[in-house]
Amino acid sequence: MTVFCALILLAFIVKVLGDEAATSNKAYEDTDGYTLLELSSIFRLVDTTLPILTADTYRCITATTTEKNDTTHEVTETVEYYRISSDKWESFSQIFLFTGGQDGYNTMNSDEHHAIIRGPPSGNYDFLLRKPDCTILRANSFQRYDTDTAVPEERDEDGKNTEILMGNCMLWAKHDLPDKPDNDCETQFVNLCGSTARHHFSTAGCQKASTESRP
């Protein structure tokens, strides 16, 4: 009888956990890109199909939501990264405006006036998948105004600094989640982006020394 009761209890626990996982996944499916970027949330770049500049190597790239306006659907993201060539941490801030569609606010456009003043690239991005541990963005287009900014770039045949990057993707995850995405996330990345990641960013060496301050 004791064993039988234990089995019933185990089955109940499995069912509860399964129901919670299903509810959680459904919640992720219903979350749009704007909602996902909660105030003070920090996401790190895990994978990308975009080329990385070879002149300087960047690591430990994170984006923190520092401001959010629910009326205008604007967010301010502070991007921080480690530049190996100069052995220092750098950052920039940028405003993005979300536009809505049938699935919610999943298209993110940079504020071009802000970009021209501050240097970061202007661009248009779609949130293809919106989970804290597997957020997939596609860069539809972007234009750089500052060649000293840590942003993946690919020049066209005419050498212009305007990008047409259909299908080029980035995989982001909350900074406190496991370093490597699970198999399901990697499969969805390939299916949505049409290719495997070109570059992977680990969290190794991304802890700042106590004497270092943020830029």
N, C-alpha and C positions, 0 to 999 in steps of 0.2 A: 504493500500500500504506500509506503514511504517513497519508493522509487517511482510509482505511478504518479503520485502527487508532484514529485520533482519534475517529471516529464511534462505534466500539465503546466506547471509554473514556467518551465523553460519555453514551451510553445507559446505561452502568453507573452513572455518577454520578447521573443523573436517577432511576434505579430506587432507588438507595440512599436518596436524599433523600426520595423518595416513600414508601418503606417507613418511614423515620424519622418522617415527618409522620403517617402512618397510625397508627404505634405511639403517638406523642405524643397524638394526638386520642383514641385508645382509652383511654389513661391518664387523660385529662381526664374522659372519660365515666364511668370507674370511680371517680373521686374524689368523696367526699361533702363537704358543706360544712365539717364539723369538720376533716377532713384538709386541706382547702384552706387553712384559717387556720393556717398554720405559725407557730411561735413567732418573734417579731420581724418577721413579714411586715407590709408596709404596703400597704394598698389605698386608692385615692382614689375619691371619688364622681365619676362621669363624666356620667351622665344620670339623670333621674328624671321620673316622671309625676305625682309628688306636688306639691301647691302649695307655694310657698315664702312664708314670712312676709314681708309688705311693710314692716313697721315697721323691721326691721333686715335688712340684706342680708349673707348669709354666703357666703364663697368658700373655695376651697382646702381642702375637707373631706377629711380622711384618717382611717383607722382602723388602729391598730397593735395587733397581738396581743402583749400584754406578759406574760401568764401563760397556762398551759395545763395541764389536769389530765386525763390520759388515762384515769384510773380513773372519774372522775365525768362526763367529757365536758363540762367547764366551760372557758370561755375568758374572759379579761379583755381587753377592747378599750379602748384609749385613743383617743378621738376628738378631733382637733384641727382648728381652723378659724380663719379670719380674719374678724373682724367689721368691716365697712367703716365703720359709724357711729361706732365708738369707735377705729378705726384701731389695732387690736391683735389679737394672737393669743390664743385662749382654748382650753380643753380640759376634758374630763371623762372619767372612767373608769367602765366598767360591766361587770358580770359577766353572761355568757350561759350557759345550759344547753342542750345539744343533746339531742334525743330521736331515737331510731332508728326506722327503718321498713324496708320491703323494699329500698329503694335506699340504705340507710345512714343516717348521721346528717345529715339535711338540714333539720330544723326547729329553729330557734333561738329560745329563750325567754329574756327578760331575767329576772334575779333581782329580783323586785319589792321585796323588803325593802331590797336595796342601792339600788334606784332611789328609794324613798321617802326614804332617808337622804341621798343625794347629789344628787338633783334630776333626773337624766336620765329619759326616758320608759321605762315598761315596755312590752313589746311581744312580738309573735309574728311570726316571719319564716320564709319558706320559700326555700330555695336552688333556684331553677328551673333554672339553668345554672351550671356550676362549672368555669370556665376562668380561668387567671390574667389573660388579656386580655379576658375577657367573663364576669363573674360577675353573674348577674341574681337579685335578691332581690325577693320579693313581701311587702309588709307586710300581714298578715292583720288585725291590730288593734294599736293601741297607745294608751296613756294617758299624758298629760303631768302631771308633778307640779311642774314649775318653768317658768313662762312665759318665763323669761329663758334658756332652753336652745335652742341652735341645731338644732332638729329640725323638719322640715316638718310642718305641722299643717293640719287642715281640720275646722272645727266642724260639728256636726250641727245640725238645725233647732231643737233644744231649747237650743242653746248650751252643751251639756255638753262636757267636755273628754275624752270617750271617743270613740275613733275606730273606725269599721268601714270598712276600706280594701281591700275585695276587689279584686284586680287592680292595685292601686297598686304600682309597681315602682321599683327603683333598680338602676342599672348601675354596678358597681364594676370597677376594674382595678388591677393592681399599679402602684405609683406610678412605677416606672422604665420602664414600657412606653409606646408611642406615645400622644400626646394624644388622638387621634381613633380610635374603634373602627372595625374594618373593616366592609365592607358586609354580610358574613355575620352579624356580631354584631348590627348594627342591625336586620336582617331578623328574627333570632330574638327580639330584644327586642319588636318589634311583634307577632310571632306569639304570644309567651308572655304579653304584657301587654295586648294588645288595643288599643293606641294607641301613637302616637309619643311621644317624650320631650317633656315640657313645659318642662324646663329643662336646659341643658347647662353643664357646668363645665369650663373650660379650665385649663391649668396656667400661663397667663400671670400674672406678678406673684406667684407662689406661693413664690418663693425668698426666704428670710429674710435680712436683713442680718446681717453677722457679729457685730454688737453685740447682736442680739436673742437672747434665751434662751427656751427653751421654757417654757410656763407650768407 
